Amino acid sequence: MKYARALAFALVASATIVSTGCSVARNQQTVGSYMDDTGITTAVKAKMAEDKTVSATAISVETLNGTVQLSGFAKSQAEKDRAEAIARNTKHVRDVRNSIVVRP
């Protein structure tokens, strides 16, 4: 039973490593910058989830080389602006591209 669990864990871990390696190769990023970008994305999403004025589920956050891309829908211009401010004030963010569409 322990052997089966260890084997299952090893397969999941190797699949994760392989899929991460492939995505890094496609985007021409180093593993270090990929990990930094993942941390930035996580930090921005966490800050948005804490903020009651921003719908974190309606806004998508992607990061590439320190540039955060925001997309999705906001209920007002104030929500769109607040989402951008949250992203800009997150550590290690170099630039923010706000493609959020305001849809009442």
Secondary structure by P-SEA (a helix, b strand, c coil): caaaaaaaaaaaaaaaaaaaaaaaaaacccaaaaaaaaaaaaaaaaaaaaccccccccbbbbbcccbbbbbcccccaaaaaaaaaaaaacccccbbbbcccccc
